[in-house]
Amino acid sequence: MQIDQQMPEWYRARYNQLRDQALLAESGARPTFTPIEMTESSVLHRETIPGGWYWSTLLPRGQALRLINTSGNNGVSVGLWNADDLSERYNAGDTIKLQWTTCLTTGRVLFSDMGRVLTSIIGDSCGFSDTLAGGSTPQSNARNFGNEGLRNTRNNLRLIAGKHGMAQHDVTSCITFFSHISTQADGSFRWIDGDIRAGDHVDLRAEMNLLVAVSNCPHPLAPEKSFAPGPIEAVRWQAPAIKPDDLCRTFCEEARRGFENTDPLFV
């Protein structure tokens, strides 16, 4: 069967089939899996990122990055690029569309704009992230805090991009962890209080060689009345060898195809 030679009705039926499968999986019980633990012997580097500031690291394939929300901040934003080809970067639209969900937590992967897997979420004690609203900007700081001169995610990511030879147009979408956003019936976003806790962490395993940018600024919809984010901790560690039943690689059909596009780069 030539998939590119089918009638429109076939594509519609195929779309509906994949959608229904994804909705069923999303509403069902999560697969059982053994958590991937970070041990002290696996730690390669620790860094404290002050409130409002940024940090970047090169994360080789197979290593993982743990972001620890030490201060209980309402948001830590992350941008991702293929370190071997910086024209390939995180694509929020494809990540949501290909996995049929905005709930990006343990078991999900983050896709590039070339249909490959940048990173897998192998651990997430918080369970809430947002990749729809984007990071903070001077305008959102002016609205929330009355001061557009405060540090913000858009400018932090642009500074990191510049240090690696990229331009403003190379800074696209980001994902903001430790942020509970609900989409309303009219398409607007609403912040949900009470779900962000100090000490929560997220673990991202590199599926290709990555440039990772971290901005420690509040989500633009966070309820803060003053700009006072506390420090967070970033820990780079060696993840264990991937097993055949790895949750992120087997969670859904779309993720499996993403890895089929990614793995040949490293054979």
Wavefront OBJ file of the C-alpha trace (Angstrom):
o trace
v 0.000 0.000 0.000
v 1.339 3.418 -0.979
v 0.316 5.768 1.828
v 0.791 8.809 -0.428
v -1.647 7.483 -3.050
v -4.809 7.116 -0.988
v -8.115 8.952 -1.342
v -9.005 11.813 1.061
v -11.540 9.571 2.783
v -8.745 7.153 3.708
v -6.706 9.905 5.323
v -9.738 11.141 7.292
v -10.507 7.634 8.536
v -6.861 7.123 9.474
v -6.810 10.444 11.343
v -9.947 9.537 13.279
v -8.522 6.125 14.130
v -5.293 7.580 15.509
v -7.185 10.276 17.405
v -9.524 7.763 19.035
v -6.610 5.525 20.007
v -4.771 8.456 21.565
v -7.820 9.688 23.493
v -8.426 6.193 24.820
v -4.822 5.886 25.959
v -4.871 9.352 27.546
v -8.021 8.616 29.551
v -6.899 5.126 30.576
v -4.516 3.947 33.244
v -0.861 4.751 32.675
v 1.396 1.791 31.875
v 3.284 0.444 34.858
v 6.995 1.136 34.705
v 10.066 1.170 36.897
v 11.155 4.765 37.599
v 14.583 5.734 36.290
v 16.484 6.877 39.360
v 19.277 9.431 39.490
v 22.015 8.140 41.793
v 24.793 10.230 43.286
v 27.364 8.207 41.353
v 25.639 9.169 38.081
v 25.833 12.939 38.736
v 28.185 14.770 36.369
v 27.576 18.421 37.245
v 25.398 20.579 39.502
v 24.486 24.211 38.951
v 22.346 26.706 40.863
v 20.395 29.097 38.652
v 19.402 32.321 40.489
v 15.878 33.653 40.221
v 15.346 35.535 36.956
v 18.546 34.268 35.361
v 19.421 31.779 32.658
v 21.768 28.872 32.083
v 22.666 26.623 29.190
v 24.465 23.316 28.764
v 25.475 20.852 26.091
v 23.712 17.586 26.867
v 25.063 14.602 24.897
v 22.753 11.797 23.812
v 22.169 9.436 26.732
v 22.733 12.003 29.464
v 19.864 13.510 31.425
v 19.114 16.878 32.971
v 17.229 17.174 36.251
v 15.635 20.529 37.023
v 14.797 20.828 40.719
v 12.242 23.468 41.666
v 14.061 24.237 44.897
v 12.064 27.381 45.683
v 8.648 26.300 44.427
v 8.740 28.779 41.523
v 5.740 29.025 39.231
v 7.574 28.171 36.056
v 10.970 27.200 34.649
v 11.226 27.511 30.860
v 13.353 25.297 28.611
v 14.443 25.721 24.999
v 16.053 22.897 23.004
v 18.242 22.700 19.898
v 20.069 19.898 18.117
v 23.666 20.681 19.118
v 24.994 19.154 15.871
v 22.683 21.277 13.695
v 21.230 24.312 15.448
v 18.675 24.834 12.680
v 16.740 21.925 14.258
v 14.934 22.945 17.417
v 11.977 22.199 19.697
v 8.574 22.385 18.037
v 5.668 22.792 20.448
v 2.996 22.307 17.771
v 4.373 18.986 16.550
v 4.987 17.772 20.108
v 1.320 18.317 20.960
v -0.109 17.231 17.617
v 1.926 14.042 17.216
v 1.089 12.836 20.731
v -2.503 14.130 20.763
v -2.087 15.776 24.155
v -0.941 18.909 25.952
v -0.197 16.860 29.088
v 3.566 16.558 28.677
v 4.810 14.561 31.631
v 6.527 11.236 32.350
v 6.450 8.983 29.289
v 6.080 11.755 26.733
v 8.748 13.066 24.376
v 9.581 16.493 22.952
v 9.778 16.614 19.150
v 11.905 18.769 16.890
v 10.659 20.577 13.804
v 12.116 17.710 11.736
v 9.995 14.960 13.262
v 12.764 13.642 15.493
v 12.848 13.192 19.260
v 14.976 15.728 21.098
v 14.370 14.528 24.624
v 12.244 12.154 26.666
v 10.574 13.076 29.943
v 11.757 10.151 32.071
v 10.656 11.598 35.410
v 8.274 14.326 36.570
v 7.233 14.616 40.203
v 5.117 17.713 39.481
v 3.100 16.561 36.460
v 2.231 20.032 35.183
v 3.859 21.908 32.323
v 2.788 24.351 29.620
v 3.960 24.637 26.039
v 1.055 26.692 24.669
v 1.320 30.134 26.252
v 5.078 30.586 25.840
v 7.570 32.126 28.245
v 7.481 35.530 29.897
v 8.237 38.694 27.906
v 8.820 42.383 28.726
v 5.144 42.935 27.927
v 3.929 40.217 30.296
v 6.197 41.592 33.039
v 4.747 45.069 32.477
v 1.251 43.635 32.792
v 1.959 41.472 35.822
v 4.509 43.532 37.733
v 4.299 47.010 36.221
v 7.895 46.866 35.000
v 8.899 45.678 31.534
v 12.602 46.026 32.449
v 12.579 42.908 34.633
v 14.299 39.753 33.441
v 12.140 37.547 31.246
v 12.296 34.267 29.370
v 12.165 35.658 25.844
v 15.236 37.813 26.382
v 17.017 35.124 28.411
v 16.639 32.638 25.552
v 17.749 35.246 23.031
v 20.899 35.872 25.079
v 21.691 32.163 25.126
v 21.055 31.898 21.379
v 23.406 34.815 20.711
v 26.176 33.204 22.739
v 25.943 30.165 20.476
v 25.972 32.098 17.218
v 22.232 32.144 16.640
v 19.881 35.056 15.944
v 16.507 36.117 17.322
v 14.634 34.093 14.709
v 16.322 30.950 16.053
v 14.422 31.339 19.342
v 11.013 29.780 18.828
v 8.764 27.940 21.242
v 9.715 26.768 24.714
v 8.174 24.505 27.309
v 7.615 25.807 30.844
v 7.699 23.176 33.563
v 6.087 23.554 37.011
v 3.157 25.430 35.450
v -0.465 24.284 35.692
v -2.431 25.877 32.864
v -6.012 24.969 31.948
v -7.474 25.707 28.513
v -10.973 27.122 28.731
v -13.904 26.495 26.366
v -13.353 29.875 24.699
v -9.686 29.077 24.033
v -8.285 31.246 26.842
v -5.793 30.010 29.424
v -6.238 29.941 33.187
v -3.654 29.314 35.893
v -4.625 26.601 38.403
v -3.401 27.314 41.937
v -2.111 24.859 44.503
v -0.236 22.277 42.420
v 3.332 23.642 42.374
v 5.497 22.477 45.270
v 9.043 23.260 46.349
v 11.350 20.310 45.699
v 9.528 18.946 42.653
v 11.738 17.919 39.751
v 11.640 16.928 36.092
v 14.168 14.693 34.297
v 14.879 15.138 30.577
v 16.930 12.452 28.785
v 18.737 13.591 25.639
v 17.851 11.484 22.591
v 20.303 13.434 20.437
v 23.161 15.789 21.279
v 21.405 18.858 22.646
v 21.903 22.485 23.486
v 19.566 23.091 26.424
v 18.592 26.592 27.546
v 16.951 27.172 30.937
v 15.233 30.406 32.014
v 14.308 30.712 35.687
v 11.460 33.200 35.283
v 7.783 32.878 36.292
v 5.204 31.738 33.775
v 3.462 34.797 32.241
v 0.129 33.693 33.735
v 1.491 32.872 37.199
v -0.329 34.610 40.082
v 2.689 36.428 41.571
v 2.094 40.043 42.555
v 5.811 40.803 42.765
v 8.792 39.516 40.796
v 10.749 37.358 43.238
v 11.600 33.921 41.805
v 13.993 31.915 43.956
v 16.937 29.796 42.815
v 16.529 26.401 41.191
v 19.046 23.584 40.725
v 20.121 21.941 37.463
v 21.818 18.549 37.627
v 23.386 16.866 34.608
v 23.632 13.094 35.080
v 24.327 9.908 33.149
v 21.108 8.055 32.448
v 21.269 4.236 32.403
v 21.226 2.257 29.163
v 17.824 2.203 27.503
v 15.846 -1.016 27.914
v 13.591 -2.558 25.220
v 10.465 -1.721 27.223
v 11.496 1.910 27.851
v 8.298 3.839 28.624
v 9.030 6.862 26.446
v 9.964 4.743 23.423
v 6.882 2.523 23.650
v 4.212 4.857 25.034
v 2.546 5.581 21.693
v 2.853 4.856 17.980
v 3.862 8.431 17.174
v 6.770 8.339 19.626
v 7.993 5.069 18.142
v 8.056 6.663 14.693
v 9.928 9.653 16.107
v 12.659 7.375 17.432
v 12.813 5.579 14.076
v 13.668 8.988 12.572
v 16.191 9.813 15.318
v 18.188 6.667 16.008
v 19.751 6.303 12.523
v 21.672 9.535 13.148
v 23.709 7.679 15.773
v 24.241 4.245 14.221
l 1 2 3 4 5 6 7 8 9 10 11 12 13 14 15 16 17 18 19 20 21 22 23 24 25 26 27 28 29 30 31 32 33 34 35 36 37 38 39 40 41 42 43 44 45 46 47 48 49 50 51 52 53 54 55 56 57 58 59 60 61 62 63 64 65 66 67 68 69 70 71 72 73 74 75 76 77 78 79 80 81 82 83 84 85 86 87 88 89 90 91 92 93 94 95 96 97 98 99 100 101 102 103 104 105 106 107 108 109 110 111 112 113 114 115 116 117 118 119 120 121 122 123 124 125 126 127 128 129 130 131 132 133 134 135 136 137 138 139 140 141 142 143 144 145 146 147 148 149 150 151 152 153 154 155 156 157 158 159 160 161 162 163 164 165 166 167 168 169 170 171 172 173 174 175 176 177 178 179 180 181 182 183 184 185 186 187 188 189 190 191 192 193 194 195 196 197 198 199 200 201 202 203 204 205 206 207 208 209 210 211 212 213 214 215 216 217 218 219 220 221 222 223 224 225 226 227 228 229 230 231 232 233 234 235 236 237 238 239 240 241 242 243 244 245 246 247 248 249 250 251 252 253 254 255 256 257 258 259 260 261 262 263 264 265 266 267
